[in-house]
Amino acid sequence: MEQRGTGTRISHSAEGEARVRCTPPAAAELFEIAVLDTTGDDGQARWHTIGWGVDRGDAENIAEEYVTRTLCPYDEAQVRQNGTLVGVHRRPA
C-alpha cells in the first residue's frame, strides 16, 4: 500500500507494519558520471551522462573503467555530485 504524496510504502508482515522507502535517493545524493565523446561527425567533443552512482566509490570505479577499457575508451570521464565536480579520470597516455 502506498501512501499518497509521501514516497513511502507501508508493508504489513507477521511482525507488524513497516515503512519502506520506494523512491530513489534525492538527486543531490547521487553521483553523475559523464564521459567526453570525441567521435562526433562534426568534430565537436561533447559531454554525455552515462549513468549515476549511489556512492562516490561506485561512481569513481565506473568512470575509471570507461577511460581504461580496451575497446573504445573515452578520453576523459568526470564525476559530479549536485553539479560540483568531485573527480576526473583521463585515459592513460
Secondary structure by P-SEA (a helix, b strand, c coil): cccccccbbbbbccccbbbbbccccccccbbbbbbbbccccccbbbbbbccccccaaaaaaaaaaaaccccccccbbbbbccccccccccccc
